[in-house]
Amino acid sequence: MNNPLPTAYRYGWGCFETLRVDFGKACDLEEHLDRLFAGLLFCRIERPNRDLLVAQVKSKCQDFAQEFPRQNGLLRIQVFANLEPVLEISELEPRQFSPLQVLLLEAFPLASKNPLQQYKTCNYLLYQLAYLEAQAANFDEALLLNEQGEIQELSRSNLFFQDTSGIWFTPALGAGLLPGITRARLVLELGAQEVTLKLEDLKGFKRAFACNSLTERRPIQSIEVRGLNISQPLVYFFED
């Protein structure tokens, strides 16, 4: 008789965080752990011993630095219900820093009031499908809207836009996007305004970038809009 899959695997009942590793150190570790533990509490998953988890992360990162002394790393911390935490680390590929070509995917609307979107949960299939659809169309990333047509985020990143006067804007958390660790820091550094953004607002921006904890800022070269009752694709281009 085959052993049944754990309940956590059946329902994606878990939370995770992905962190950049530089010179053997996990960047913004405490901030990521704060969000991880908040997500575990919300999802009713027993939280591991934080001090022990920190020690395991530091050991994993130091081992990686010894094996790849000149390579940045990607660390994933994953905690499933009723299972031990899993730590995975790999090399961060250089191609992840190139400018992005983005495709709007109206077939994957996200609910603005979904409480799970405050955390990085393993219930992540919609984002993954959007990413794969964009990749299949020869784009780097997918732009996601909520059910009200508001710009939320990319499948793996938050968004920032700069207008012709130099002011930075980012979609407000009320649109239902992930409150990114890097996003929060850049809002302060850039003095960015958190606002509701629609597709028609894109024509007023001259620069755009995506941000997450792995690549920090990654410029967006273009956003292509298909569907939405328009006869021809509409492409917005941005400066480097």
N, C-alpha and C positions, 0 to 999 in steps of 0.2 A: 504493500500500500504506500502510495506517495505521501510525503509529508506536506501538509497544507501550507500555503504561503502565510507568513505572519499578517495579522490584520492591518498593520501599518503599511505594508506593501500593497495590499488590496485597495486601500482608499487614499493612498498618498498622504498618510497621517504622519506628517513630520515637518520639520523646519530645517533650513540650511542657510549658510552664509558663504559667500565667496570673497576672498581677500587677496590682495596683492602682497607678494613677499619680496622685499628688497634687502639684499645683503644679510640674509638669515633672519630678518625681522618681519613679522606680520603687521602690515600697516593698519592703523585705526582699529586695533584688536578690541579694545574695550568698548568702542562704539558698536562694533559688530556684535559683540557678545550681549550688549544691552538689548539690541533689537532681537537677537536670537532668543534670549530668555523671555522677553515680552511675548514673542510669538509662541513659544512653548507653553507659557501660562495661558494664553488665549485658547490654544488648541488642546488644553487639558492633557499635556504631556509632562511627565515627571522630568524636572530639570536636573541635569548632572551637576556634580560638585564643580563649582566654577574655578576654584583654585587648581584642582586637579586637571581640568580641561585646559586652563592656561598653560600649565606645565607641559602637557602633552603637545600643545600647539608649538611652544617654544622649542621643544626637543625635535619635533618634526621639521621645523624651519631650519634649525641649525644643521641637521643631517643633510637637508637639501643644499644648503650653502656650501657644505664641505664637498659634496659631489658635483655641484654646478656653481663654482665660485663666481662666475661672471654672468650668470643667467638669472633673470627675474622669474619669480614663480607665481603660480595660481594655487591657492589653498582653498579647499572646500571643507567646511565643517557641517556635518549632517547628523541630525538627531531624529530618529524615528521613535514612535511610541513603543515602550516596553523593550527597547533594544539599546545596546551600548552605542555611544557616539562613534561616528566614522570620520576619520581625517584622511583626505586625499590631497596630494600635492603633485603638480606637474609643471613643466616649463611653459612660460608665457610666450607665445609665438609672436615674432616681430610684425607679422601681417595685421595683427589686431590694432595697430596704430595708424594704418593708412586711412585716407578720407573715405567717408561713407557715401554710398548711393542708396537712397531709401525709397521704399515703395509703400504707399498707403494701402492698407488692406481693410476695406469696409466690411469684409465677411467675418471679421473677428472683433466685434464690439465688446468692450469691457464694461461691466456694471459699476457706476460711480460710487454706489453705496455698499459694495461688497467688502465686508470687514477684513477678509483674508488678504486683500491687496495692501494692507498696512505692513505685512510681514512677507518674508521669503519662505513660502511653504512649498512642500513637495507636490502640492496640487497645482502643477505648473504646465499642464498640457496645452492650454490655449496659447500661451506665449511660445511654446516650442513649435506648435503647428504654424503659427504666424511666421516665425523665423524660417522654418523650412519652406514655406510657400514663397517667401521673398527670395530665398536662396535658389529655388527652382526657377524663378523668373530672372536669375542673374543679377539680383540686387544683394546688397550686404545686410540690410536690416529692414524691418517692418515697422511702419508708423501705425499706432493704434489709437482709435477714438473710443469715447464712451458712448452710451446709448443716446446721449443728447448731441452728438456730433462734435464734442469738445476734444481737443488734442490732449492726449494723456502722456504717452511716452513711447519709446521704442520697445521691442520685445525684450531687450537686455540692458536698457539704459534710460536715464532721464534726459531731458532736453533743455537747451538754452538757446535763445534767439537774441540778436542785437539789431536794433533799428538804425536808421541812417543818422540819427543824432548821437549814437554811441551808447544808448541805454539798453541794458540787458533785461530780458524777460524769461520767465520759466512758467510752465503750467502750474496752477495752484493745486495744492493737495486735495482740495475739494472735488477735483475731477476724477479722483479715485486711483491715483498713481502711487507707486511705491515711494515712501519717504527715504530717498537714498542718502547714504552717509556722505558721499562726495557732493551730492546736490546741496545738502544743508550747508556744507562748508563754503561752496562756491556762491550760494545766495548771499552770504555775508561778505565774501571777498570782492564780489563784483557789484554789490549793492543791487542785486537783481530784484525786479518786481515780480511777485507771484500773482498771476492773473489768469482769467479764463481766456483761452485761445481757441479760435475756430480756424478752419482752413483758409478762409479769405484773409486772415491776418498775415499769412505767410508772405504775401506780396509786399508787405511793408518792412521786411527784414533783409539785411544785407549779409549777415553772418549767422551761422548756426553750428552748434556742436552737441554731441552726445557725451554723457559722462556716466561713469560707474567706477567702482572701486578698483577695477583691474587696469583700465586704460586712462584713468583720470579724464582729461578732455580729448575727444576725438572729433576732428572737424567733419562737418557734413557738406558734401559737394553738391548734392541735389536731392530733392524730394519729388517723386513722380506720383501724381494722383490719377487713378483709373477708376472707372465706374462712376458712382454718384450722379447718374443721369447726364454725364457729359459725353459728347460724341467722340472726342479725341483726348488722349492722355494730356494732362496739364503738368508741366515740369517747372519747378522753382529751383533756380540756381543760386548758390551762395559763394561768397568770396572765401579764399583760404584764410 
